[in-house]
Amino acid sequence: MREVLPQLLAWWEAGETVGMGTVVATFRSAPRPPGASMLVGPDGTAVGSVSGGCVEGAVYDLAQTVVEAGAPVLERYGVSDDDAFAVGLTCGGILDVYVEKVSRESFPELGEIAADLDAGRPVAVATVVEHPDPAWVGRRMLVRPEQPAAGSLGSPRADDAVHDDALGLLAAGHSATLGYGPDGERRGEGMRVFVWAFAPKPRMLVFGAIDFAAAVARVGAFLGYHVTVCDARPVFATATRFPEADEVVVEWPHRYLAAERDAGRVDGRTVVTVLTHDPKFDVPLLEVALRLPEVAYVGAMGSRRTHDDRLDRLREAGLADAELARLHSPIGLDLGARTPEETAISIAAEIVAGRWGGTGEPLAATSGRIHRAEPHEPPATEAP
């Protein structure tokens, strides 16, 4: 929903009624992840996508029907001999799409959610998308860290179970559909709840205010990171030189990273790119970065000679081999990159591959599933 929220909110604030389809579960090679949404506006405008074009027409028609009828619908789309090029997924994937009517009356919490997102506050939206009792379907609950839940899914037991699980998804920054018994029993089945986890953007920390850093900041922003560029040299670390960065900080890199760590602003989704290739900056910074317990990625730029010298210096500083093994250096995948923009793509490719467990090989040279599973997605062979 995040990518279509501005248009959805504009219609909602104007008192209009909108049809919204949301991917709540995927299997095999489905093209869009859980949480991807498509809107059908009051003027018939389509905004967003649930499948990259495969089933948009069918979802569009269903959304119009739901707006007229009022009751939400959970629909499964998958490939078949009869409808693969009509309403199926030619990629062979399967996806579940929850289609609902959105208006001030049906979704009064939307304004609160938008305010949380605008302020960077984490919030999860849990929605019952399937239940033996149709009266439960569509019920919502808002979950925020260290706050009581707002709303109810139907019973205290269900609320408690989903609240705990939604906090876990929110901490990880993942959206997923969870299964329970009809009253929230953890070992039962019959109720499915989709949890939209709207965590703040993951952070990309770019150290070294050089031309390569400007390209990395652009790519990081494109990938959805909150990008910070940091350098101790004020003449280079300016907002003018890095317009794509969310913030530019003048500070010694190791001091800045240590302060962010101590403030709790570095987590398991944070990526660190060290582009200075100067020992007086690199070594103390990497001492801090490689000892962070849950950082997603640490990469450092430099030639192979620079890399070998850097490793020697880090060992002299007391880093163990297990800590050094976390370092991606020389940074990036082997794309033959030369320009700052090409190098930024190679760095981004390594980060994406690490996030999803990719190999970095050409897809034409591999076999099996193209899209790797979300952490909470069932195995590729399962499609209930």
C-alpha positions as CSV (number, residue, x, y, z in Angstrom):
1,M,0.0,0.0,0.0
2,R,2.9,2.4,0.7
3,E,3.5,3.1,-3.0
4,V,-0.1,4.0,-3.8
5,L,-0.8,5.7,-0.5
6,P,-0.7,9.3,-1.8
7,Q,-3.4,8.7,-4.3
8,L,-5.4,6.5,-2.0
9,L,-5.3,9.2,0.7
10,A,-6.3,11.9,-1.7
11,W,-9.4,10.0,-2.7
12,W,-10.1,9.0,1.0
13,E,-9.8,12.6,2.2
14,A,-12.2,13.7,-0.6
15,G,-14.8,11.3,0.6
16,E,-14.5,9.0,-2.4
17,T,-14.8,5.2,-2.4
18,V,-11.9,3.2,-3.9
19,G,-11.5,-0.5,-4.8
20,M,-8.1,-1.8,-3.5
21,G,-6.5,-5.2,-4.3
22,T,-3.5,-6.2,-2.2
23,V,-1.2,-9.2,-2.6
24,V,-1.4,-11.1,0.7
25,A,0.5,-14.3,-0.2
26,T,2.7,-15.5,-3.0
27,F,3.9,-18.9,-4.1
28,R,6.6,-19.9,-6.6
29,S,7.6,-17.1,-9.0
30,A,4.9,-14.6,-8.3
31,P,6.2,-11.2,-9.6
32,R,5.1,-8.8,-6.8
33,P,5.6,-9.3,-3.0
34,P,3.0,-9.3,-0.3
35,G,1.8,-5.8,0.3
36,A,1.8,-4.7,-3.3
37,S,-1.4,-2.9,-4.0
38,M,-3.6,-1.7,-6.9
39,L,-6.3,0.9,-6.7
40,V,-9.4,1.4,-8.9
41,G,-10.5,5.0,-8.3
42,P,-14.0,6.5,-8.5
43,D,-13.2,7.7,-12.0
44,G,-12.1,4.3,-13.1
45,T,-8.4,5.1,-12.9
46,A,-6.1,2.3,-12.1
47,V,-3.1,3.0,-9.9
48,G,-0.4,0.6,-8.8
49,S,0.1,-3.1,-9.6
50,V,-0.3,-6.5,-8.1
51,S,1.4,-8.7,-10.7
52,G,3.3,-6.5,-13.1
53,G,0.5,-6.8,-15.7
54,C,-0.5,-10.5,-15.6
55,V,-3.8,-10.3,-13.7
56,E,-4.4,-6.6,-13.4
57,G,-7.5,-6.8,-15.7
58,A,-9.2,-9.4,-13.5
59,V,-8.4,-7.6,-10.3
60,Y,-9.7,-4.3,-11.9
61,D,-13.0,-5.9,-12.7
62,L,-13.2,-7.6,-9.2
63,A,-12.5,-4.3,-7.5
64,Q,-15.4,-2.6,-9.2
65,T,-17.7,-5.5,-8.2
66,V,-16.5,-5.3,-4.6
67,V,-17.1,-1.5,-4.5
68,E,-20.7,-2.1,-5.7
69,A,-21.3,-5.1,-3.4
70,G,-19.4,-4.0,-0.4
71,A,-18.1,-7.3,0.8
72,P,-14.3,-8.0,0.5
73,V,-13.1,-10.9,-1.5
74,L,-10.0,-13.1,-1.3
75,E,-9.1,-14.4,-4.8
76,R,-6.3,-16.7,-5.9
77,Y,-4.6,-16.3,-9.3
78,G,-2.3,-18.9,-10.9
79,V,-1.3,-20.3,-14.2
80,S,-3.6,-22.8,-16.0
81,D,-3.9,-24.1,-19.5
82,D,-7.1,-22.2,-20.0
83,D,-6.4,-18.8,-18.6
84,A,-2.7,-18.4,-18.5
85,F,-2.8,-15.4,-20.9
86,A,-6.2,-14.1,-19.7
87,V,-6.2,-13.9,-15.9
88,G,-3.3,-16.2,-14.9
89,L,0.4,-15.7,-14.3
90,T,2.4,-16.8,-17.2
91,C,5.5,-16.9,-14.9
92,G,4.0,-20.0,-13.2
93,G,3.5,-18.2,-9.9
94,I,0.5,-18.1,-7.7
95,L,-0.7,-15.2,-5.7
96,D,-3.6,-14.4,-3.3
97,V,-5.2,-11.0,-3.7
98,Y,-7.5,-9.5,-1.1
99,V,-9.9,-7.0,-2.7
100,E,-11.8,-4.5,-0.5
101,K,-13.7,-1.3,-0.6
102,V,-11.9,1.7,0.9
103,S,-13.7,4.7,2.1
104,R,-13.9,6.9,5.3
105,E,-16.5,4.5,6.6
106,S,-14.9,1.2,5.8
107,F,-11.3,2.2,6.6
108,P,-11.4,5.1,9.2
109,E,-7.9,4.3,10.4
110,L,-6.2,5.3,7.1
111,G,-5.5,8.8,8.2
112,E,-3.7,7.6,11.3
113,I,-1.7,5.1,9.3
114,A,-0.7,7.9,6.8
115,A,0.4,10.1,9.7
116,D,2.5,7.4,11.2
117,L,4.2,6.7,7.8
118,D,4.8,10.4,7.2
119,A,6.4,10.8,10.6
120,G,8.5,7.6,10.2
121,R,6.8,5.8,13.1
122,P,6.5,2.0,12.8
123,V,2.9,0.7,12.5
124,A,1.4,-2.7,11.4
125,V,-2.1,-3.2,10.1
126,A,-3.5,-6.6,10.7
127,T,-6.6,-7.5,8.6
128,V,-8.7,-10.7,8.7
129,V,-8.7,-11.8,5.0
130,E,-10.3,-15.3,5.5
131,H,-12.5,-16.8,8.3
132,P,-15.3,-19.4,8.6
133,D,-17.5,-16.6,9.9
134,P,-17.9,-13.9,7.2
135,A,-18.5,-11.3,9.9
136,W,-14.8,-11.5,10.9
137,V,-13.5,-10.8,7.4
138,G,-12.3,-7.3,6.9
139,R,-11.8,-6.5,10.6
140,R,-8.6,-4.6,11.3
141,M,-6.3,-3.9,14.2
142,L,-3.4,-1.4,14.3
143,V,-0.2,-2.5,16.1
144,R,2.5,-0.2,17.3
145,P,5.6,-0.9,19.4
146,E,5.1,-0.3,23.2
147,Q,1.4,0.7,22.7
148,P,-1.9,-1.1,23.2
149,A,-3.5,-2.4,20.0
150,A,-6.1,-0.2,18.4
151,G,-9.2,-2.1,17.1
152,S,-10.1,-5.7,17.3
153,L,-10.2,-8.7,15.0
154,G,-13.0,-10.4,16.8
155,S,-11.9,-11.8,20.2
156,P,-9.3,-11.1,22.9
157,R,-7.5,-14.4,22.1
158,A,-7.2,-13.6,18.5
159,D,-6.1,-10.0,19.2
160,D,-3.4,-11.2,21.6
161,A,-2.0,-13.8,19.2
162,V,-1.9,-11.5,16.2
163,H,-0.6,-8.5,18.2
164,D,2.5,-10.5,19.3
165,D,3.2,-11.9,15.8
166,A,2.6,-8.5,14.2
167,L,5.2,-6.9,16.4
168,G,7.7,-9.5,15.3
169,L,7.0,-8.8,11.6
170,L,7.2,-5.1,12.2
171,A,10.6,-5.5,13.8
172,A,11.8,-7.4,10.8
173,G,10.2,-5.1,8.3
174,H,8.3,-7.9,6.6
175,S,4.6,-8.2,5.6
176,A,3.0,-11.6,5.6
177,T,-0.2,-13.6,5.9
178,L,-0.5,-15.6,9.2
179,G,-2.7,-18.6,9.9
180,Y,-4.7,-19.3,13.1
181,G,-7.6,-21.3,14.3
182,P,-11.0,-19.5,14.2
183,D,-10.5,-17.9,17.6
184,G,-6.7,-17.2,17.2
185,E,-5.5,-20.7,18.2
186,R,-1.9,-21.0,17.1
187,R,-2.2,-24.7,16.1
188,G,-5.6,-24.4,14.4
189,E,-6.6,-23.3,10.9
190,G,-9.4,-21.4,9.3
191,M,-8.5,-17.8,10.0
192,R,-5.9,-16.0,7.9
193,V,-4.7,-12.5,8.8
194,F,-2.6,-10.3,6.6
195,V,-0.2,-8.1,8.4
196,W,1.1,-5.0,6.6
197,A,4.3,-4.1,8.4
198,F,5.1,-0.4,7.8
199,A,8.5,-0.1,9.3
200,P,10.7,3.0,8.7
201,K,12.9,2.8,5.6
202,P,16.0,0.7,6.1
203,R,19.2,2.8,6.3
204,M,22.1,3.0,3.9
205,L,25.2,4.7,5.4
206,V,27.6,5.9,2.8
207,F,31.0,6.9,4.1
208,G,33.3,9.0,2.0
209,A,32.0,12.1,0.1
210,I,33.4,11.2,-3.3
211,D,31.9,11.0,-6.8
212,F,31.2,7.3,-6.3
213,A,29.2,8.1,-3.2
214,A,26.9,10.4,-5.1
215,A,26.0,7.6,-7.5
216,V,25.6,5.1,-4.6
217,A,23.3,7.5,-2.8
218,R,21.1,7.8,-6.0
219,V,20.8,4.1,-6.3
220,G,20.2,3.6,-2.6
221,A,17.4,6.1,-2.7
222,F,15.9,4.4,-5.7
223,L,16.0,1.1,-3.8
224,G,14.0,2.6,-0.9
225,Y,16.8,3.2,1.6
226,H,17.1,6.2,3.9
227,V,20.5,7.4,2.7
228,T,23.1,9.1,4.9
229,V,26.4,10.4,3.5
230,C,29.1,11.0,6.1
231,D,32.6,12.5,5.8
232,A,34.8,14.4,8.1
233,R,35.7,17.0,5.4
234,P,33.1,19.8,5.4
235,V,34.3,21.1,2.0
236,F,33.2,17.8,0.4
237,A,30.2,16.7,2.6
238,T,27.6,19.2,1.4
239,A,23.9,18.7,0.5
240,T,24.6,20.3,-2.9
241,R,26.9,17.5,-3.9
242,F,24.5,14.8,-2.7
243,P,21.0,15.9,-3.5
244,E,19.7,12.3,-3.5
245,A,20.8,11.7,0.1
246,D,18.3,12.2,2.9
247,E,21.0,13.7,5.1
248,V,24.7,14.7,4.8
249,V,26.7,14.6,8.0
250,V,30.1,16.2,8.7
251,E,31.8,14.0,11.3
252,W,34.6,11.4,11.6
253,P,32.9,8.3,10.2
254,H,33.8,6.0,13.1
255,R,32.5,8.5,15.6
256,Y,29.2,8.9,13.7
257,L,28.7,5.2,13.3
258,A,29.4,4.5,17.0
259,A,27.0,7.2,18.0
260,E,24.2,5.8,15.7
261,R,24.9,2.4,17.2
262,D,24.6,3.7,20.8
263,A,21.4,5.5,19.9
264,G,19.8,2.3,18.5
265,R,19.6,3.6,15.0
266,V,21.5,0.7,13.4
267,D,19.6,-2.6,12.9
268,G,19.6,-5.8,10.9
269,R,18.4,-4.0,7.7
270,T,21.2,-1.3,7.8
271,V,23.8,-1.4,5.0
272,V,27.2,0.2,5.4
273,T,29.3,1.2,2.4
274,V,32.9,2.5,3.0
275,L,34.1,4.4,-0.1
276,T,37.0,6.5,1.4
277,H,39.8,3.9,0.8
278,D,42.0,5.9,3.2
279,P,43.3,4.0,6.2
280,K,42.9,6.8,8.6
281,F,39.2,6.8,7.9
282,D,38.7,3.1,6.9
283,V,40.3,1.2,9.7
284,P,38.6,2.9,12.8
285,L,35.3,2.9,10.9
286,L,35.5,-0.8,10.0
287,E,36.5,-1.7,13.6
288,V,33.1,-0.4,14.6
289,A,31.1,-1.6,11.6
290,L,32.4,-5.2,11.6
291,R,31.6,-5.5,15.3
292,L,28.0,-4.5,14.9
293,P,25.9,-7.5,15.8
294,E,23.0,-7.2,13.3
295,V,24.1,-5.1,10.4
296,A,23.0,-6.5,7.0
297,Y,26.0,-5.5,4.9
298,V,29.4,-4.0,5.2
299,G,31.3,-3.2,2.0
300,A,34.6,-1.3,1.5
301,M,36.0,0.1,-1.8
302,G,39.6,-0.3,-2.9
303,S,42.0,-2.2,-5.0
304,R,43.1,-5.7,-4.0
305,R,46.3,-4.3,-2.7
306,T,44.3,-1.8,-0.6
307,H,42.1,-4.7,0.6
308,D,45.1,-6.8,1.7
309,D,46.7,-3.8,3.5
310,R,43.3,-3.0,5.1
311,L,43.0,-6.6,6.4
312,D,46.5,-6.4,7.9
313,R,45.6,-3.2,9.7
314,L,42.3,-4.6,11.0
315,R,44.0,-7.7,12.3
316,E,46.6,-5.5,14.1
317,A,43.6,-3.6,15.6
318,G,42.4,-6.9,17.1
319,L,39.6,-8.0,14.7
320,A,39.1,-11.8,14.5
321,D,38.8,-13.8,11.3
322,A,35.1,-14.3,11.9
323,E,34.6,-10.5,12.0
324,L,36.7,-9.9,8.9
325,A,34.7,-12.5,7.0
326,R,31.7,-10.2,7.2
327,L,33.5,-7.6,5.0
328,H,32.6,-7.4,1.4
329,S,35.8,-6.1,-0.2
330,P,36.6,-5.2,-2.9
331,I,33.0,-3.9,-2.8
332,G,30.4,-5.0,-5.3
333,L,29.8,-7.8,-7.8
334,D,32.1,-8.3,-10.8
335,L,30.2,-6.5,-13.5
336,G,33.2,-4.9,-15.2
337,A,32.0,-1.6,-13.8
338,R,34.2,1.5,-14.4
339,T,32.1,4.7,-14.0
340,P,30.7,5.8,-10.6
341,E,27.2,4.9,-11.9
342,E,28.2,1.4,-13.0
343,T,30.1,0.9,-9.8
344,A,27.0,1.9,-7.8
345,I,25.0,-0.7,-9.7
346,S,27.5,-3.4,-8.8
347,I,27.4,-2.4,-5.1
348,A,23.6,-2.4,-5.2
349,A,23.5,-5.8,-6.9
350,E,25.7,-7.3,-4.2
351,I,23.4,-5.8,-1.5
352,V,20.3,-7.2,-3.2
353,A,21.9,-10.6,-3.7
354,G,22.9,-10.7,0.0
355,R,19.4,-9.8,1.1
356,W,17.7,-12.5,-0.9
357,G,20.3,-15.2,-1.1
358,G,21.1,-14.6,-4.8
359,T,24.2,-16.0,-6.4
360,G,25.1,-13.1,-8.7
361,E,25.2,-15.5,-11.6
362,P,23.3,-14.8,-14.9
363,L,19.8,-16.3,-14.6
364,A,20.4,-18.0,-17.9
365,A,23.1,-20.1,-16.3
366,T,20.9,-21.2,-13.3
367,S,17.8,-23.3,-12.9
368,G,14.9,-23.5,-10.6
369,R,13.0,-20.7,-8.9
370,I,13.9,-17.1,-10.0
371,H,12.3,-15.3,-7.0
372,R,13.5,-16.3,-3.6
373,A,11.0,-16.7,-0.8
374,E,10.2,-14.0,1.7
375,P,11.3,-15.1,5.3
376,H,7.7,-15.9,6.2
377,E,6.6,-17.4,2.8
378,P,5.8,-21.1,2.6
379,P,8.2,-23.3,0.6
380,A,8.0,-23.0,-3.2
381,T,6.4,-26.5,-3.5
382,E,3.5,-25.6,-1.2
383,A,0.4,-23.9,-2.7
384,P,-2.6,-24.8,-0.6
